[in-house]
Amino acid sequence: MVGVSETYELLAAEEYINEQPYTGGEIFRKIRLYHQQGSETNEGKWWARLSPTKAKELRQLLKIKQYATAFDSSLPWLGLWTPIHLGSLHRFLTLKCNEEILSGLVYVHEAWSTIVPSVLEHLSVDAVDAKTVQRLQGLNPGALRADAKKVETLMQEQAIFPRVYNTNTRKKLLQNILTYDDEIPSLFTFFETLKHLEPCAKILRALMPPNKEMSTRTVFYGAYHRPTQFAVEHDPHDFQATRAGFV
């Protein structure tokens, strides 16, 4: 959970007139941050920064509690949110792949919870900056030595976690990254994955009867009936029926 101290930091920063423009992802994050803190006034200010179309799509998305909760779990890591383009939120509402999408969001949360665990709560809100996320995403240092060496170099040169100055903390972060035995995801890679999922989902949904409520997985699981027998090929052109329990 993001602490109250960040609220004061944000409110102070937001008072500057000549601020850099915020990305859609940063606006999304601040809307959720102020919503969690019950600050309707500040939440409304950030909603006002969105176009009517993007605000409508985001509100539709957040009506689905599971999605809202999944995104909220990544609030502590500021750098994850910067590259999000709100114009792609329609995929959440049209793909009907709820289980797969939620699984992807959980995957992102679990990865960064491993890299920056709760024991490092003393880190500032911008410790996980956008450049750090950009340089780590897609790497698999736990399995690939080349990626591990790259991460070690990035850490030595302070190209990742540049706002973390404590030597012991940097060593702990490096250890966590090097022992993470999977490809490091981010919200950016998550949204990129949705682009590949979209054509597959459209093909599958074309095979389904029209149903606006059920997810693709639910429809196909519901249509599957385990057969009592399988045809097993023993020789060329020789298929014999075998009971399912003995295959």
C-alpha positions as CSV (number, residue, x, y, z in Angstrom):
1,M,0.0,0.0,0.0
2,V,1.3,3.4,-0.9
3,G,1.8,5.5,2.3
4,V,0.3,8.8,3.3
5,S,3.7,10.5,3.0
6,E,3.5,10.1,-0.8
7,T,0.3,12.2,-0.8
8,Y,2.1,15.2,0.5
9,E,5.0,14.7,-2.0
10,L,2.5,14.5,-4.8
11,L,0.4,17.5,-3.7
12,A,3.5,19.6,-3.5
13,A,4.8,18.5,-6.9
14,E,1.4,19.1,-8.5
15,E,1.3,22.7,-7.5
16,Y,4.0,23.6,-10.1
17,I,2.5,25.2,-13.1
18,N,5.4,24.5,-15.6
19,E,5.3,20.7,-14.9
20,Q,6.1,18.1,-17.5
21,P,3.0,16.6,-19.1
22,Y,1.9,13.4,-17.4
23,T,1.4,10.2,-19.4
24,G,-1.9,8.4,-19.4
25,G,-0.4,5.7,-17.1
26,E,0.7,8.3,-14.5
27,I,-2.7,9.9,-14.5
28,F,-4.3,6.4,-14.1
29,R,-2.0,5.7,-11.2
30,K,-2.8,9.0,-9.4
31,I,-6.5,8.4,-9.9
32,R,-6.2,5.1,-8.1
33,L,-3.8,6.5,-5.5
34,Y,-6.2,9.2,-4.5
35,H,-9.2,6.9,-4.7
36,Q,-7.6,4.6,-2.2
37,Q,-6.9,7.5,0.1
38,G,-10.5,8.7,-0.1
39,S,-9.5,12.1,-1.6
40,E,-12.3,12.8,-4.0
41,T,-11.2,16.3,-4.8
42,N,-7.7,15.3,-5.9
43,E,-9.0,12.2,-7.6
44,G,-11.5,14.4,-9.6
45,K,-8.6,16.7,-10.6
46,W,-6.8,13.8,-12.3
47,W,-10.0,12.5,-13.9
48,A,-10.3,16.0,-15.5
49,R,-7.0,15.5,-17.3
50,L,-8.4,12.7,-19.4
51,S,-10.4,13.1,-22.6
52,P,-14.1,12.1,-22.4
53,T,-13.4,8.9,-24.3
54,K,-10.5,7.8,-22.2
55,A,-12.3,8.6,-19.0
56,K,-15.3,6.6,-20.1
57,E,-13.2,3.5,-20.9
58,L,-11.2,3.8,-17.7
59,R,-14.4,4.1,-15.7
60,Q,-15.8,1.0,-17.4
61,L,-12.6,-0.9,-16.6
62,L,-12.6,0.1,-13.0
63,K,-16.2,-1.1,-12.6
64,I,-14.7,-4.6,-12.8
65,K,-13.4,-4.9,-9.2
66,Q,-10.9,-7.6,-10.1
67,Y,-9.2,-5.4,-12.6
68,A,-9.1,-2.4,-10.2
69,T,-7.6,-4.6,-7.5
70,A,-5.0,-6.1,-9.8
71,F,-3.9,-2.7,-11.0
72,D,-3.8,-1.3,-7.5
73,S,-1.4,-4.0,-6.5
74,S,1.3,-2.3,-8.7
75,L,0.7,1.2,-7.2
76,P,4.0,1.2,-5.1
77,W,6.2,1.0,-8.3
78,L,5.9,4.4,-10.0
79,G,8.0,3.4,-13.0
80,L,5.7,0.7,-14.1
81,W,2.9,3.1,-15.0
82,T,4.7,5.7,-17.2
83,P,4.5,3.9,-20.6
84,I,0.8,2.9,-20.3
85,H,-1.4,4.2,-23.1
86,L,-5.0,4.5,-22.0
87,G,-6.1,4.2,-25.6
88,S,-5.5,0.5,-25.4
89,L,-7.9,-0.1,-22.4
90,H,-10.6,-1.2,-24.9
91,R,-8.9,-4.5,-25.1
92,F,-9.8,-5.3,-21.5
93,L,-13.5,-4.8,-22.4
94,T,-13.6,-6.5,-25.8
95,L,-11.3,-9.5,-25.6
96,K,-13.4,-11.3,-23.0
97,C,-10.2,-13.0,-21.8
98,N,-10.7,-12.0,-18.1
99,E,-8.8,-14.9,-16.6
100,E,-5.8,-14.5,-18.9
101,I,-5.6,-10.7,-18.4
102,L,-5.8,-11.0,-14.6
103,S,-3.2,-13.7,-14.6
104,G,-0.9,-11.3,-16.5
105,L,-1.4,-8.5,-14.0
106,V,-0.7,-10.9,-11.1
107,Y,2.5,-12.0,-12.9
108,V,3.7,-8.4,-13.0
109,H,2.9,-7.8,-9.3
110,E,4.6,-11.0,-8.2
111,A,7.7,-10.2,-10.2
112,W,8.2,-6.7,-8.7
113,S,7.2,-7.9,-5.3
114,T,10.2,-10.3,-5.6
115,I,12.6,-7.7,-6.9
116,V,11.5,-4.9,-4.5
117,P,10.0,-6.8,-1.5
118,S,8.0,-5.3,1.3
119,V,11.2,-5.3,3.5
120,L,12.4,-2.5,1.4
121,E,9.4,-0.2,2.2
122,H,11.8,2.6,3.2
123,L,12.6,3.2,-0.4
124,S,11.2,6.5,-1.9
125,V,8.2,6.3,-4.2
126,D,10.4,7.1,-7.2
127,A,13.0,4.4,-6.4
128,V,11.5,2.2,-9.1
129,D,11.7,4.8,-11.9
130,A,10.7,4.4,-15.5
131,K,14.2,4.0,-16.9
132,T,14.9,1.2,-14.4
133,V,11.8,-0.6,-15.5
134,Q,12.6,0.0,-19.2
135,R,16.1,-1.5,-18.8
136,L,15.0,-4.5,-16.8
137,Q,11.8,-5.6,-18.6
138,G,12.3,-8.6,-20.9
139,L,15.5,-9.7,-19.3
140,N,15.8,-13.2,-17.7
141,P,18.9,-12.9,-15.5
142,G,18.1,-15.9,-13.5
143,A,18.4,-18.2,-16.5
144,L,20.6,-16.3,-19.0
145,R,24.2,-15.4,-18.0
146,A,24.4,-12.6,-20.6
147,D,21.3,-10.9,-19.0
148,A,22.8,-11.4,-15.5
149,K,26.0,-9.7,-16.6
150,K,24.0,-6.9,-18.2
151,V,22.1,-6.3,-14.9
152,E,25.3,-6.3,-12.9
153,T,26.8,-3.7,-15.2
154,L,23.6,-1.6,-15.0
155,M,23.7,-1.7,-11.2
156,Q,27.4,-0.8,-11.0
157,E,26.8,2.2,-13.3
158,Q,23.7,3.2,-11.4
159,A,21.7,3.0,-14.6
160,I,19.0,1.2,-12.6
161,F,17.7,2.3,-9.3
162,P,19.7,5.6,-9.5
163,R,17.8,7.1,-6.6
164,V,18.8,4.2,-4.3
165,Y,22.1,5.2,-2.7
166,N,22.5,2.8,0.2
167,T,25.1,0.2,-0.8
168,N,23.5,-2.7,1.1
169,T,20.1,-1.9,-0.4
170,R,21.6,-1.9,-3.9
171,K,23.2,-5.3,-3.2
172,K,19.9,-6.7,-2.0
173,L,18.1,-5.4,-5.1
174,L,20.8,-6.9,-7.3
175,Q,20.6,-10.3,-5.6
176,N,16.8,-10.3,-6.0
177,I,17.1,-9.5,-9.7
178,L,19.7,-12.1,-10.4
179,T,17.8,-14.9,-8.6
180,Y,14.5,-14.1,-10.3
181,D,14.2,-17.1,-12.5
182,D,11.8,-15.8,-15.2
183,E,11.5,-13.0,-17.8
184,I,11.0,-9.7,-15.9
185,P,7.7,-8.3,-16.9
186,S,6.3,-4.8,-16.7
187,L,2.9,-3.2,-17.4
188,F,4.4,-2.2,-20.8
189,T,5.2,-5.8,-21.7
190,F,1.8,-6.8,-20.3
191,F,0.0,-4.4,-22.7
192,E,2.2,-5.5,-25.6
193,T,1.2,-9.1,-24.9
194,L,-2.5,-8.1,-25.2
195,K,-1.8,-7.1,-28.8
196,H,-0.8,-10.6,-29.6
197,L,-3.7,-12.1,-27.6
198,E,-6.2,-10.0,-29.5
199,P,-6.2,-11.8,-32.9
200,C,-6.2,-15.2,-31.2
201,A,-9.2,-14.2,-29.0
202,K,-11.1,-12.9,-32.0
203,I,-10.7,-16.2,-33.9
204,L,-11.9,-18.2,-30.9
205,R,-14.9,-15.9,-30.3
206,A,-15.9,-16.3,-33.9
207,L,-16.4,-20.0,-33.1
208,M,-18.6,-19.2,-30.1
209,P,-22.3,-18.4,-29.9
210,P,-22.9,-14.7,-29.1
211,N,-22.7,-14.2,-25.3
212,K,-21.7,-10.8,-23.9
213,E,-21.3,-11.9,-20.3
214,M,-19.2,-15.0,-20.3
215,S,-15.4,-15.1,-20.8
216,T,-13.8,-17.0,-23.7
217,R,-12.4,-19.6,-21.3
218,T,-15.7,-20.1,-19.5
219,V,-17.5,-20.7,-22.8
220,F,-15.0,-23.3,-24.1
221,Y,-14.7,-25.0,-20.7
222,G,-18.5,-25.3,-20.6
223,A,-18.6,-26.8,-24.1
224,Y,-16.0,-29.5,-23.3
225,H,-17.3,-32.9,-22.4
226,R,-14.8,-35.6,-21.5
227,P,-15.3,-38.5,-23.9
228,T,-15.7,-42.0,-22.5
229,Q,-13.5,-43.5,-25.2
230,F,-10.6,-42.4,-27.3
231,A,-9.6,-43.7,-30.7
232,V,-5.9,-44.8,-30.4
233,E,-3.8,-45.7,-33.4
234,H,-2.1,-49.0,-32.9
235,D,-0.9,-49.5,-36.5
236,P,-1.2,-47.4,-39.7
237,H,-5.0,-47.1,-40.3
238,D,-5.7,-49.3,-37.3
239,F,-7.6,-47.3,-34.7
240,Q,-9.0,-49.0,-31.6
241,A,-11.4,-47.6,-29.1
242,T,-9.9,-47.3,-25.6
243,R,-11.7,-46.3,-22.4
244,A,-10.7,-42.8,-21.3
245,G,-9.6,-43.9,-17.9
246,F,-6.9,-46.3,-19.3
247,V,-5.3,-44.0,-21.9
